[in-house]
Amino acid sequence: MAADPLSELLRAVRLRGAVFYALSYGEEWAVEAPASREIAAAVLPQAEHVVEYHVITKGSGWAAIVGGPPVRLETGDIVMFPQGDAHVLSSAPGMRPAPFDPRWMFETRDAARPIPVVFHTPTDFSYGTPAPELPVHVACGFLGFDLKPFNPLMATLPRLLHLPAAAEGNADGADGAWVAQVMRRAVEASQNQRAGGHAVLERISELMFVDALRRHAERLPEADTGWLAGLRDRYVGRALGLMHEEPARDWTLELLAREVALSRSAFHERFTRFVGQPPIQYLAQWRMQAAARLLRESPAPVAAVARAVGYESEAAFTRAFKRAAGAPPAVWRRAQAASLR
């Protein structure tokens, strides 16, 4: 059976997440979050790209990219900003508070998480003491990813991704209502300093993101293209699974087409239309991402890593990896190890 490409990709790009802030609001409220690039060093310093997300665990509100149209949020809804845009959460559409000062996030980055933040008015907030009596509660967190050598997922996601708690006719009848319940309980456990609370929040964040991606893919129009849409396609999804399962295999266009039961030309056209690049080019880039994971997680020599992803020549692999990652494999591996110290 072919691999699960989404799971493989998320492992390879090191998906990691956490809930860092537990926000409480009164009747009238608004907060503007800065672009993720401005706060990445404070929240997930080892991530190449940071996605901010919010879960409405109680109450309702609105969310919008700065300057963009707002979306209504109800209890259990998730809103994400995959491209890292500055955005506003508020009690009514069209509100524009002063931007949240990123310096505060750097000053509190070593505080116990999640940090309770209570907004008494749109311009007055305090932190450190939860306010369960207030009508609106939001769990705010971050997800980190690697972009290099290869991450085909992020470019296919919208700037604002809204996942309502309601099922919306999902094929399996599942909905997102569980997210608010689990997140609320996990935040409470962490604030009560129960053992393992922070680790639980990290795992819930990651699980929530995977579930959000699945639900988003199910909602895509039939004519939509992109990596997630390709994953859903019978033929392209099968080809992606095969390449992710066996990156070292000597795949050719003809062999892949035969495996998915399409003609060579039909398969090439279909894969390129969905994924945005020809299958063999995709394979070459995926091999670099698979190699990066091996270099980071195993002590295997560079020559062994090269063979594991389909290269007989270490020199050819080194050139390809340098083009994709910006540094030769051995240099890149040392830099990755140093970043974890």
Contacts in CASP RR format, 6 or more apart in sequence:
PFRMAT RR
TARGET T0000
AUTHOR 0000-0000-0000
METHOD contacts of the structure
MODEL  1
MAADPLSELLRAVRLRGAVFYALSYGEEWAVEAPASREIAAAVLPQAEHV
VEYHVITKGSGWAAIVGGPPVRLETGDIVMFPQGDAHVLSSAPGMRPAPF
DPRWMFETRDAARPIPVVFHTPTDFSYGTPAPELPVHVACGFLGFDLKPF
NPLMATLPRLLHLPAAAEGNADGADGAWVAQVMRRAVEASQNQRAGGHAV
LERISELMFVDALRRHAERLPEADTGWLAGLRDRYVGRALGLMHEEPARD
WTLELLAREVALSRSAFHERFTRFVGQPPIQYLAQWRMQAAARLLRESPA
PVAAVARAVGYESEAAFTRAFKRAAGAPPAVWRRAQAASLR
2 238 0 8 1.000
2 241 0 8 1.000
2 242 0 8 1.000
2 244 0 8 1.000
2 245 0 8 1.000
3 241 0 8 1.000
3 244 0 8 1.000
3 245 0 8 1.000
4 241 0 8 1.000
5 231 0 8 1.000
5 237 0 8 1.000
5 240 0 8 1.000
5 241 0 8 1.000
5 244 0 8 1.000
6 210 0 8 1.000
6 213 0 8 1.000
6 214 0 8 1.000
6 231 0 8 1.000
7 210 0 8 1.000
8 241 0 8 1.000
8 244 0 8 1.000
8 245 0 8 1.000
9 151 0 8 1.000
9 152 0 8 1.000
9 153 0 8 1.000
9 244 0 8 1.000
9 289 0 8 1.000
10 153 0 8 1.000
10 206 0 8 1.000
10 210 0 8 1.000
11 293 0 8 1.000
12 146 0 8 1.000
12 289 0 8 1.000
12 290 0 8 1.000
12 292 0 8 1.000
12 293 0 8 1.000
13 145 0 8 1.000
13 146 0 8 1.000
13 147 0 8 1.000
13 151 0 8 1.000
13 153 0 8 1.000
13 289 0 8 1.000
14 47 0 8 1.000
14 144 0 8 1.000
14 145 0 8 1.000
14 146 0 8 1.000
15 143 0 8 1.000
15 144 0 8 1.000
15 145 0 8 1.000
15 206 0 8 1.000
15 209 0 8 1.000
15 210 0 8 1.000
16 44 0 8 1.000
16 47 0 8 1.000
16 143 0 8 1.000
16 144 0 8 1.000
16 202 0 8 1.000
16 206 0 8 1.000
17 44 0 8 1.000
17 141 0 8 1.000
17 142 0 8 1.000
17 143 0 8 1.000
17 144 0 8 1.000
17 202 0 8 1.000
17 205 0 8 1.000
17 206 0 8 1.000
17 209 0 8 1.000
18 44 0 8 1.000
18 113 0 8 1.000
18 141 0 8 1.000
18 142 0 8 1.000
18 198 0 8 1.000
18 201 0 8 1.000
18 202 0 8 1.000
18 205 0 8 1.000
19 113 0 8 1.000
19 114 0 8 1.000
19 139 0 8 1.000
19 140 0 8 1.000
19 141 0 8 1.000
19 183 0 8 1.000
19 186 0 8 1.000
19 187 0 8 1.000
19 190 0 8 1.000
19 201 0 8 1.000
19 204 0 8 1.000
19 205 0 8 1.000
20 43 0 8 1.000
20 113 0 8 1.000
20 114 0 8 1.000
20 115 0 8 1.000
20 140 0 8 1.000
20 141 0 8 1.000
20 142 0 8 1.000
21 114 0 8 1.000
21 115 0 8 1.000
21 116 0 8 1.000
21 117 0 8 1.000
21 139 0 8 1.000
21 140 0 8 1.000
21 141 0 8 1.000
22 114 0 8 1.000
22 115 0 8 1.000
22 116 0 8 1.000
22 117 0 8 1.000
22 130 0 8 1.000
22 137 0 8 1.000
22 138 0 8 1.000
22 139 0 8 1.000
22 140 0 8 1.000
22 187 0 8 1.000
22 191 0 8 1.000
23 31 0 8 1.000
23 117 0 8 1.000
23 118 0 8 1.000
23 119 0 8 1.000
23 137 0 8 1.000
23 138 0 8 1.000
23 139 0 8 1.000
23 140 0 8 1.000
24 116 0 8 1.000
24 117 0 8 1.000
24 118 0 8 1.000
24 119 0 8 1.000
24 130 0 8 1.000
24 131 0 8 1.000
24 132 0 8 1.000
24 134 0 8 1.000
24 136 0 8 1.000
24 137 0 8 1.000
25 91 0 8 1.000
25 119 0 8 1.000
25 134 0 8 1.000
25 135 0 8 1.000
25 136 0 8 1.000
25 137 0 8 1.000
25 138 0 8 1.000
26 91 0 8 1.000
26 119 0 8 1.000
26 120 0 8 1.000
26 134 0 8 1.000
26 135 0 8 1.000
26 136 0 8 1.000
27 91 0 8 1.000
27 135 0 8 1.000
28 91 0 8 1.000
28 92 0 8 1.000
28 121 0 8 1.000
28 122 0 8 1.000
29 90 0 8 1.000
29 91 0 8 1.000
29 119 0 8 1.000
29 121 0 8 1.000
29 122 0 8 1.000
29 136 0 8 1.000
30 88 0 8 1.000
30 89 0 8 1.000
30 90 0 8 1.000
30 91 0 8 1.000
30 95 0 8 1.000
30 96 0 8 1.000
30 97 0 8 1.000
30 122 0 8 1.000
31 88 0 8 1.000
31 89 0 8 1.000
31 90 0 8 1.000
31 97 0 8 1.000
31 100 0 8 1.000
31 119 0 8 1.000
31 122 0 8 1.000
31 125 0 8 1.000
32 66 0 8 1.000
32 86 0 8 1.000
32 87 0 8 1.000
32 88 0 8 1.000
32 96 0 8 1.000
32 97 0 8 1.000
32 98 0 8 1.000
32 99 0 8 1.000
32 100 0 8 1.000
33 52 0 8 1.000
33 86 0 8 1.000
33 87 0 8 1.000
33 88 0 8 1.000
33 89 0 8 1.000
33 100 0 8 1.000
33 140 0 8 1.000
34 86 0 8 1.000
34 99 0 8 1.000
34 100 0 8 1.000
34 102 0 8 1.000
35 84 0 8 1.000
35 85 0 8 1.000
35 86 0 8 1.000
36 49 0 8 1.000
36 50 0 8 1.000
36 51 0 8 1.000
36 52 0 8 1.000
36 81 0 8 1.000
36 84 0 8 1.000
36 85 0 8 1.000
36 142 0 8 1.000
37 50 0 8 1.000
37 84 0 8 1.000
38 102 0 8 1.000
39 50 0 8 1.000
39 102 0 8 1.000
39 105 0 8 1.000
39 106 0 8 1.000
40 47 0 8 1.000
40 49 0 8 1.000
40 50 0 8 1.000
41 106 0 8 1.000
42 102 0 8 1.000
42 105 0 8 1.000
42 106 0 8 1.000
42 109 0 8 1.000
43 50 0 8 1.000
43 105 0 8 1.000
43 109 0 8 1.000
43 141 0 8 1.000
43 142 0 8 1.000
44 50 0 8 1.000
44 142 0 8 1.000
44 144 0 8 1.000
46 339 0 8 1.000
46 340 0 8 1.000
47 144 0 8 1.000
47 145 0 8 1.000
47 146 0 8 1.000
48 144 0 8 1.000
48 145 0 8 1.000
48 146 0 8 1.000
48 147 0 8 1.000
48 148 0 8 1.000
49 84 0 8 1.000
49 144 0 8 1.000
49 145 0 8 1.000
49 146 0 8 1.000
49 147 0 8 1.000
49 151 0 8 1.000
49 154 0 8 1.000
50 84 0 8 1.000
50 142 0 8 1.000
50 143 0 8 1.000
50 144 0 8 1.000
50 145 0 8 1.000
51 80 0 8 1.000
51 81 0 8 1.000
51 82 0 8 1.000
51 84 0 8 1.000
51 142 0 8 1.000
51 143 0 8 1.000
51 144 0 8 1.000
51 145 0 8 1.000
51 209 0 8 1.000
52 80 0 8 1.000
52 81 0 8 1.000
52 84 0 8 1.000
52 87 0 8 1.000
52 140 0 8 1.000
52 141 0 8 1.000
52 142 0 8 1.000
53 78 0 8 1.000
53 79 0 8 1.000
53 80 0 8 1.000
53 81 0 8 1.000
53 140 0 8 1.000
53 141 0 8 1.000
53 142 0 8 1.000
53 143 0 8 1.000
53 205 0 8 1.000
53 208 0 8 1.000
53 209 0 8 1.000
54 63 0 8 1.000
54 73 0 8 1.000
54 78 0 8 1.000
54 79 0 8 1.000
54 80 0 8 1.000
54 89 0 8 1.000
54 138 0 8 1.000
54 139 0 8 1.000
54 140 0 8 1.000
54 141 0 8 1.000
55 76 0 8 1.000
55 77 0 8 1.000
55 78 0 8 1.000
55 138 0 8 1.000
55 139 0 8 1.000
55 179 0 8 1.000
55 180 0 8 1.000
55 183 0 8 1.000
55 208 0 8 1.000
56 73 0 8 1.000
56 74 0 8 1.000
56 75 0 8 1.000
56 76 0 8 1.000
56 77 0 8 1.000
56 78 0 8 1.000
56 136 0 8 1.000
56 137 0 8 1.000
56 138 0 8 1.000
56 180 0 8 1.000
57 75 0 8 1.000
57 76 0 8 1.000
57 137 0 8 1.000
57 138 0 8 1.000
57 139 0 8 1.000
57 180 0 8 1.000
57 183 0 8 1.000
57 184 0 8 1.000
57 187 0 8 1.000
58 75 0 8 1.000
58 135 0 8 1.000
58 136 0 8 1.000
58 137 0 8 1.000
58 180 0 8 1.000
58 184 0 8 1.000
59 74 0 8 1.000
59 75 0 8 1.000
59 135 0 8 1.000
59 136 0 8 1.000
59 137 0 8 1.000
60 72 0 8 1.000
60 73 0 8 1.000
60 74 0 8 1.000
60 75 0 8 1.000
60 136 0 8 1.000
61 72 0 8 1.000
61 73 0 8 1.000
61 74 0 8 1.000
61 89 0 8 1.000
61 90 0 8 1.000
61 91 0 8 1.000
61 92 0 8 1.000
61 136 0 8 1.000
62 70 0 8 1.000
62 71 0 8 1.000
62 72 0 8 1.000
62 73 0 8 1.000
62 88 0 8 1.000
62 89 0 8 1.000
62 90 0 8 1.000
62 91 0 8 1.000
62 92 0 8 1.000
62 93 0 8 1.000
62 94 0 8 1.000
62 95 0 8 1.000
63 70 0 8 1.000
63 71 0 8 1.000
63 73 0 8 1.000
63 79 0 8 1.000
63 87 0 8 1.000
63 88 0 8 1.000
63 89 0 8 1.000
63 90 0 8 1.000
63 160 0 8 1.000
63 162 0 8 1.000
64 70 0 8 1.000
64 71 0 8 1.000
64 87 0 8 1.000
64 88 0 8 1.000
64 93 0 8 1.000
64 94 0 8 1.000
64 160 0 8 1.000
65 81 0 8 1.000
65 85 0 8 1.000
65 86 0 8 1.000
65 87 0 8 1.000
65 159 0 8 1.000
65 160 0 8 1.000
66 85 0 8 1.000
66 86 0 8 1.000
66 87 0 8 1.000
66 88 0 8 1.000
66 96 0 8 1.000
70 88 0 8 1.000
70 90 0 8 1.000
70 93 0 8 1.000
70 94 0 8 1.000
71 79 0 8 1.000
71 160 0 8 1.000
71 162 0 8 1.000
73 79 0 8 1.000
73 89 0 8 1.000
73 162 0 8 1.000
74 164 0 8 1.000
74 165 0 8 1.000
75 165 0 8 1.000
75 180 0 8 1.000
76 165 0 8 1.000
76 176 0 8 1.000
76 177 0 8 1.000
76 179 0 8 1.000
76 180 0 8 1.000
77 162 0 8 1.000
77 163 0 8 1.000
77 164 0 8 1.000
77 165 0 8 1.000
78 161 0 8 1.000
78 162 0 8 1.000
78 163 0 8 1.000
78 176 0 8 1.000
78 179 0 8 1.000
78 208 0 8 1.000
78 212 0 8 1.000
79 160 0 8 1.000
79 161 0 8 1.000
79 162 0 8 1.000
79 163 0 8 1.000
80 143 0 8 1.000
80 160 0 8 1.000
80 161 0 8 1.000
80 163 0 8 1.000
80 209 0 8 1.000
80 212 0 8 1.000
81 87 0 8 1.000
81 159 0 8 1.000
81 160 0 8 1.000
81 161 0 8 1.000
82 154 0 8 1.000
82 157 0 8 1.000
82 158 0 8 1.000
82 159 0 8 1.000
82 161 0 8 1.000
83 154 0 8 1.000
83 157 0 8 1.000
83 158 0 8 1.000
83 159 0 8 1.000
84 159 0 8 1.000
85 159 0 8 1.000
85 160 0 8 1.000
86 99 0 8 1.000
87 160 0 8 1.000
88 94 0 8 1.000
88 95 0 8 1.000
88 96 0 8 1.000
88 97 0 8 1.000
89 138 0 8 1.000
90 97 0 8 1.000
90 122 0 8 1.000
91 136 0 8 1.000
95 122 0 8 1.000
97 122 0 8 1.000
97 123 0 8 1.000
98 123 0 8 1.000
108 115 0 8 1.000
108 127 0 8 1.000
112 193 0 8 1.000
113 190 0 8 1.000
113 198 0 8 1.000
113 201 0 8 1.000
114 139 0 8 1.000
114 187 0 8 1.000
114 190 0 8 1.000
114 191 0 8 1.000
114 201 0 8 1.000
115 127 0 8 1.000
115 128 0 8 1.000
116 127 0 8 1.000
116 128 0 8 1.000
116 129 0 8 1.000
116 130 0 8 1.000
116 131 0 8 1.000
116 191 0 8 1.000
117 125 0 8 1.000
117 126 0 8 1.000
117 127 0 8 1.000
117 128 0 8 1.000
118 125 0 8 1.000
118 126 0 8 1.000
118 127 0 8 1.000
118 128 0 8 1.000
118 129 0 8 1.000
118 130 0 8 1.000
118 131 0 8 1.000
118 134 0 8 1.000
119 125 0 8 1.000
120 126 0 8 1.000
130 191 0 8 1.000
137 184 0 8 1.000
139 183 0 8 1.000
139 184 0 8 1.000
139 187 0 8 1.000
141 205 0 8 1.000
143 205 0 8 1.000
143 206 0 8 1.000
143 209 0 8 1.000
145 151 0 8 1.000
145 153 0 8 1.000
145 154 0 8 1.000
146 292 0 8 1.000
147 154 0 8 1.000
148 292 0 8 1.000
148 324 0 8 1.000
148 325 0 8 1.000
148 326 0 8 1.000
149 285 0 8 1.000
149 288 0 8 1.000
149 289 0 8 1.000
149 291 0 8 1.000
149 292 0 8 1.000
149 321 0 8 1.000
149 324 0 8 1.000
149 325 0 8 1.000
150 285 0 8 1.000
150 286 0 8 1.000
150 288 0 8 1.000
150 289 0 8 1.000
150 324 0 8 1.000
151 289 0 8 1.000
152 227 0 8 1.000
152 275 0 8 1.000
152 282 0 8 1.000
152 285 0 8 1.000
153 213 0 8 1.000
153 227 0 8 1.000
153 228 0 8 1.000
155 227 0 8 1.000
156 226 0 8 1.000
156 227 0 8 1.000
156 228 0 8 1.000
156 229 0 8 1.000
157 216 0 8 1.000
157 228 0 8 1.000
161 212 0 8 1.000
161 216 0 8 1.000
163 176 0 8 1.000
163 212 0 8 1.000
163 215 0 8 1.000
163 216 0 8 1.000
164 176 0 8 1.000
165 175 0 8 1.000
165 176 0 8 1.000
165 177 0 8 1.000
165 179 0 8 1.000
165 180 0 8 1.000
166 175 0 8 1.000
166 176 0 8 1.000
166 177 0 8 1.000
167 173 0 8 1.000
167 174 0 8 1.000
167 175 0 8 1.000
167 176 0 8 1.000
168 175 0 8 1.000
168 215 0 8 1.000
168 219 0 8 1.000
170 215 0 8 1.000
170 218 0 8 1.000
171 218 0 8 1.000
174 215 0 8 1.000
176 211 0 8 1.000
176 215 0 8 1.000
179 208 0 8 1.000
179 211 0 8 1.000
182 204 0 8 1.000
183 204 0 8 1.000
183 208 0 8 1.000
186 197 0 8 1.000
186 200 0 8 1.000
186 201 0 8 1.000
186 204 0 8 1.000
187 201 0 8 1.000
189 197 0 8 1.000
189 200 0 8 1.000
190 196 0 8 1.000
190 197 0 8 1.000
190 198 0 8 1.000
190 200 0 8 1.000
190 201 0 8 1.000
213 228 0 8 1.000
216 228 0 8 1.000
217 228 0 8 1.000
217 229 0 8 1.000
217 231 0 8 1.000
217 232 0 8 1.000
218 232 0 8 1.000
220 228 0 8 1.000
220 229 0 8 1.000
220 232 0 8 1.000
225 273 0 8 1.000
225 274 0 8 1.000
225 276 0 8 1.000
226 274 0 8 1.000
226 275 0 8 1.000
226 276 0 8 1.000
227 274 0 8 1.000
227 275 0 8 1.000
229 274 0 8 1.000
230 236 0 8 1.000
230 237 0 8 1.000
230 240 0 8 1.000
230 274 0 8 1.000
230 275 0 8 1.000
231 237 0 8 1.000
231 240 0 8 1.000
233 270 0 8 1.000
233 274 0 8 1.000
235 260 0 8 1.000
235 261 0 8 1.000
235 262 0 8 1.000
235 267 0 8 1.000
235 270 0 8 1.000
235 271 0 8 1.000
236 270 0 8 1.000
236 271 0 8 1.000
236 274 0 8 1.000
236 275 0 8 1.000
238 259 0 8 1.000
238 260 0 8 1.000
239 256 0 8 1.000
239 259 0 8 1.000
239 260 0 8 1.000
239 267 0 8 1.000
239 271 0 8 1.000
239 279 0 8 1.000
240 275 0 8 1.000
240 282 0 8 1.000
242 251 0 8 1.000
242 256 0 8 1.000
242 259 0 8 1.000
242 260 0 8 1.000
243 251 0 8 1.000
243 256 0 8 1.000
243 279 0 8 1.000
243 282 0 8 1.000
243 283 0 8 1.000
243 286 0 8 1.000
244 286 0 8 1.000
247 283 0 8 1.000
247 286 0 8 1.000
247 287 0 8 1.000
247 290 0 8 1.000
247 309 0 8 1.000
247 310 0 8 1.000
248 287 0 8 1.000
248 307 0 8 1.000
248 308 0 8 1.000
248 309 0 8 1.000
248 310 0 8 1.000
249 310 0 8 1.000
250 310 0 8 1.000
251 279 0 8 1.000
251 280 0 8 1.000
251 283 0 8 1.000
252 280 0 8 1.000
253 264 0 8 1.000
253 267 0 8 1.000
253 268 0 8 1.000
253 278 0 8 1.000
253 279 0 8 1.000
253 280 0 8 1.000
254 264 0 8 1.000
256 267 0 8 1.000
256 279 0 8 1.000
257 263 0 8 1.000
257 264 0 8 1.000
257 266 0 8 1.000
257 267 0 8 1.000
257 268 0 8 1.000
260 267 0 8 1.000
262 270 0 8 1.000
267 279 0 8 1.000
268 278 0 8 1.000
268 279 0 8 1.000
271 278 0 8 1.000
271 279 0 8 1.000
271 282 0 8 1.000
272 278 0 8 1.000
272 279 0 8 1.000
275 282 0 8 1.000
277 285 0 8 1.000
284 320 0 8 1.000
285 324 0 8 1.000
287 309 0 8 1.000
287 310 0 8 1.000
287 311 0 8 1.000
287 320 0 8 1.000
288 309 0 8 1.000
288 320 0 8 1.000
288 321 0 8 1.000
288 324 0 8 1.000
288 325 0 8 1.000
290 308 0 8 1.000
290 309 0 8 1.000
291 305 0 8 1.000
291 306 0 8 1.000
291 308 0 8 1.000
291 309 0 8 1.000
291 317 0 8 1.000
291 321 0 8 1.000
291 329 0 8 1.000
292 321 0 8 1.000
292 325 0 8 1.000
292 332 0 8 1.000
294 300 0 8 1.000
294 305 0 8 1.000
294 308 0 8 1.000
294 309 0 8 1.000
295 302 0 8 1.000
295 305 0 8 1.000
295 329 0 8 1.000
295 332 0 8 1.000
295 333 0 8 1.000
295 336 0 8 1.000
296 333 0 8 1.000
296 336 0 8 1.000
298 305 0 8 1.000
300 308 0 8 1.000
302 314 0 8 1.000
302 317 0 8 1.000
302 318 0 8 1.000
302 329 0 8 1.000
302 330 0 8 1.000
303 314 0 8 1.000
305 317 0 8 1.000
305 329 0 8 1.000
306 312 0 8 1.000
306 313 0 8 1.000
306 314 0 8 1.000
306 316 0 8 1.000
306 317 0 8 1.000
306 318 0 8 1.000
309 317 0 8 1.000
311 317 0 8 1.000
311 320 0 8 1.000
317 329 0 8 1.000
318 328 0 8 1.000
318 329 0 8 1.000
321 328 0 8 1.000
321 329 0 8 1.000
321 332 0 8 1.000
322 328 0 8 1.000
322 329 0 8 1.000
325 332 0 8 1.000
326 332 0 8 1.000
327 335 0 8 1.000
END
